[in-house]
Amino acid sequence: MADNTIKAQMPGTFYRRPDPESDVYVEEGDEVSAGDTVGLIEVMKSFHEVKVEEDGTVSKFLVENEDAVDAGQDLVELE
């Protein structure tokens, strides 16, 4: 599989976990399948799941938890 990145669908705040007390959705090195959630983007108290479009392995996160992101910004690299 070619290298691939997951991009932000909208501007907002990126979160790697569903809430502060929970574990992160995925770690670097984890296998993911199409449809898996890797994070959330919050826009005005509304949360939108960031999902994987193709099977792969999470290579690295390109933004930190709670970073502000722009629409189209690369969030996660997959192998």
C-alpha positions, 0 to 999 in steps of 0.5 A: 500500500502506498503512503497515505495521509488522513486529512482534517475535513474542517477547521477545529481542534483535533483530539486523539481520545473521545474524552480526557479520561479515555485512552487514545483511539489509536497509537503509532504502529497500530493496524487500522481498517477502513472506517476506524476512528483515529480522532475527533475534530471539535468545532463550536462544541460539536464533535466530528469523527476522523475516520480511516478510508483505507486499511493500513498501519498508523505511521505517525501523527502529524499534529498533537492532541488538542492542536488547532487544525485547518481544513485539508491539513494532514493529521495522520500518516498511514503505511 
